[in-house]
C-alpha cells in the first residue's frame, strides 16, 4: 500500500487495491508528475504519424504496399512487446513515435492494400465490417478491464500481442496489389501475382486466366496510346487534384466531428466505463454503409451521411439548450452514429476517385491535414458556450456536403 504518495496538496491519498486499475501510470511512476509529461505520449505518437504520412504512402504507391503492410505489423508487435517489459519512462517515450508510424501505415497503406485485394463490389461491405470491428474495441476494452480489474493488466496486453502475431501471419499469404502493379506498368509481376494468389477471393482457374488476358490487352492498349490520350491524362491530373481538395474538406469535417464528440461525451453524468461502452455503440453506424451502398453508389452514400449529420446538428443547435442532459446525450450519440457512417465512406470513396498509384498518397494528404486541424478540437470542446462548437461543426459538415456533391469520379479503362 502506498499512502500519501504525493506531496501536492491536490492529491491527498493514493492506494493500491483491488478496485484500482493497475496500468502504465503506476508502472512508470507517473501518479504525481505534471500533466504535460503524460500528454507527451500522445504528442510523440502524433508527430510520428504525421511525419510518416508525408513519406511512407508516396513510397508505397511507387514501389508496392505489401512490404509496408508487413513492416507496420512487425513494428507494432515490437513496440507492444517492448512496452510489456519496459519500466523506463525514457524507453516508453522513444517507442511512441514508432507507434504513430504504425497508425499511418495501417490507415493509409494497409487499408489500400487490403481493399485492392477484393473486387470493387465487395469493398464497401468489407470496409464497413473492418471499421466496425476496429470501433468495437471501444466497447470491448472497457468491458474487459471492468471484468478483469483484479487481473494483472500485462497478461491482458500479452493476449493482444498474440492476436497481433496471428494477424501478421495472415498478411503473408496475400500478394502485392495487382491493380497497383498494372497501374505502374509492371504487367508480368501483375500476372504472376494474379496466378499466385488465385483462390484468395474464391475465383476459378478460368476467371484467373481471363484476368491475365485482360492485363495483356491493357499492356497492348497502353503501348499504342496516342497524343490525344496523353492530353486526356493531363485533364485527369486536374480532376485528381480537384477531388483531392474536395476530399480534404470532407476529411477535416468528419474527423473534427468524430474527435469533438469524444470530448463532449466525457461530460455525461455516468461511470467512465459505462460512458465508453455507450459511446462505442455508435460504431454500428459503420454497418449502415453496406445496406445503403446496395442501393446507391459510394459517393451518394457519403452525401447522404453528411446530409444526416448536418440535419442532426441543425436540430441539436436549435433545441439543444431545451433538452435535459440524458436526451441531449442521445442526440449526441445519434450524431456520432451518422459521423461514423461518414467516416467509413470517406475512406471507401477514394477507390472511386483516385488511381491506384496515388491511392496511398491521397490517404496520407487527407490524414495529415485533418490531424493538424483537429489539434484545436479539445480547446473548442471546452468552450463555456456549448452552442459554439455545434455551430463550427455545422459549418464544416455543410461545407463537406457541398464538397461531396462536386466530387468527380475517375475514368475507368
C-alpha positions, 0 to 999 in steps of 0.5 A: 500500500502506498499512502500519501504518495504525493506531496501536492496538496491536490492529491491527498491519498493514493492506494493500491487495491483491488478496485484500482486499475493497475496500468502504465501510470503506476508502472512508470511512476507517473501518479504525481508528475505534471500533466504535460509529461503524460500528454507527451505520449500522445504528442510523440505518437502524433508527430510520428504519424504525421511525419510518416504520412508525408513519406511512407504512402508516396513510397508505397504507391511507387514501389508496392504496399505489401512490404509496408503492410508487413513492416507496420505489423512487425513494428507494432508487435515490437513496440507492444512487446517492448512496452510489456517489459519496459519500466523506463519512462525514457524507453516508453517515450522513444517507442511512441513515435514508432507507434504513430508510424504504425497508425499511418501505415495501417490507415493509409497503406494497409487499408489500400492494400487490403481493399485492392485485394477484393473486387470493387463490389465487395469493398464497401461491405468489407470496409464497413465490417473492418471499421466496425470491428476496429470501433468495437474495441471501444466497447470491448476494452472497457468491458474487459478491464471492468471484468478483469480489474483484479487481473494483472493488466500485462497478461491482458496486453500479452493476449493482444500481442498474440492476436497481433502475431496471428494477424501478421501471419495472415498478411503473408499469404496475400500478394502485392496489389495487382491493380497497383502493379498494372497501374505502374506498368509492371504487367508480368509481376501483375500476372504472376501475382494474379496466378499466385494468389488465385483462390484468395477471393474464391475465383476459378482457374478460368476467371484467373486466366481471363484476368491475365488476358485482360492485363495483356490487352491493357499492356497492348492498349497502353503501348499504342496510346496516342497524343490525344490520350496523353492530353486526356491524362493531363485533364485527369491530373486536374480532376485528381487534384480537384477531388483531392481538395474536395476530399480534404474538406470532407476529411477535416469535417468528419474527423473534427466531428468524430474527435469533438464528440469524444470530448463532449461525451466525457461530460455525461453524468455516468461511470467512465466505463459505462460512458465508453461502452455507450459511446462505442455503440455508435460504431454500428453506424459503420454497418449502415454503409453496406445496406445503403451502398446496395442501393446507391453508389459510394459517393451518394452514400457519403452525401447522404451521411453528411446530409444526416449529420448536418440535419442532426446538428441543425436540430441539436443547435436549435433545441439543444439548450431545451433538452435535459442532459440524458436526451441531449446525450442521445442526440449526441450519440445519434450524431456520432452514429451518422459521423461514423457512417461518414467516416467509413465512406470517406475512406471507401470513396477514394477507390472511386476517385483516385488511381491506384498509384496515388491511392496511398498518397491521397490517404496520407494528404487527407490524414495529415491535414485533418490531424493538424486541424483537429489539434484545436478540437479539445480547446473548442470542446471546452468552450463555456458556450456549448452552442459554439462548437455545434455551430463550427461543426455545422459549418464544416459538415455543410461545407463537406456536403457541398464538397461531396456533391462536386466530387468527380469520379475517375475514368475507368479503362 
